[in-house]
Amino acid sequence: MPSLNPKSYAAAAPTKLAFIGLGAMGFPMAGHLARAGHRVTVYNRNPAKAQAWVAEFGGSSQPTPRLAAQGAELVLCCVGNDADVRAVLLGEHGALAGLAAGALLVDHSTASVELARELDACARAQGLHFLDAPVSGGEVGAQNGQLTLMCGGAHQAFERARPTLQAYARAVTLMGPSGAGQLTKMVNQICIAGLLQGLSEAVAFGQRAGLDMGQVLEVIGQGAAQSWQMQQRGPTMVADRFDFGFAVDWMRKDLGLVLAEARRNGAALPVTALVDQFYADVQRMGGGRWDTSSLVRRLR
């Protein structure tokens, strides 16, 4: 794991924290908290990853989420899916079992709205506070401390958490009650899926037309077609490089959440459903761990 890029940390009183989940996102996020002066205890299913984090950032690790959470004023979680979240937060060895009344739990995982509301209810029953706070910005945003956080929960809990969350975020926004953060992240993924399919078709079209696509992207990136995806992923799509970034497997998980929610609320998502199937094609090509911009490979 490379060293964190420099960041000016917002003033926040040193707090005893626990961070659950040290994947590609969680490892640097927890690192920013340590660098900001907080006392951080970590838990990861792979103990070697937790030991590596402690060696780089200090703090301590514990063998269970419950032990990591004991005595913490704030617990942050960043894992893969609903099942992972339940495994580390609920049950006899889950983080909730280790928290005292008044503590605050923040879940950065991209998960279902139902799970966010379930966790909120569980937290309230124990006298705890909860925010669902999925993130956008990818590994680069986590490394640079420039993530965007979309939060759902009570205003008081949000205001309490915000100074700490700013250690790894450029924007921290309360979107509404419990579940609103997850719903906002779903909107984000709908936008990204459509943008990447359009960019893939544009790159494939331009290459078949014999254009210098590096030059094309530079030119149209100064006009109305400009986007983060074009700027960051356009050149790598042209170069046929996909061994980095947000994996197709994870995008399909996220789009599954989106489409399930759309079936519940009646939203029509024809393009999103189609792009989800295109990602299934990429998986069948062996690209489950390729970056989401690998959609272009279907067109070559």
Order of alpha helices (4+ residues) and beta strands (2+ residues): beta-alpha-beta-alpha-beta-alpha-beta-alpha-beta-alpha-beta-beta-alpha-beta-alpha-beta-alpha-alpha-alpha-alpha-alpha
